[in-house]
């Protein structure tokens, strides 16, 4: 069974298939600092995971896109404080042009459904 949440014609914010939750890329408010955008992304991820029956302790993978890698340390400071100790997902970070010039970070998470 596939369950889609917060769906429109273009995309779903989360899709659950069997025991895996796939989240769309989450972004913060354009123009905010990298730290604030990261916090906003992570808050949205927590809500979407909880809604799907998962949590940050069940994250399998995270992909982080940054508009500029010079902001890597600022993003990591927020990320490191947020990830539950002992539950860090596999992770990749790279740079890319994001949806608007004001977006500085986008986070995509895949997680297991909590058992």
Buried (B, 14 or more C-beta within 10 A) or exposed (E): EEEEBEEEEEEBBBBBEEEBBBBBBBBBEEEBBBBBBBBBBBEBBBEBBEBBBBBBBBBBEBBBBBBEEEBBEBBBEBBEEBBEEEEEBEBEBEBEEBEEEBBBBBBBBBBBBBE
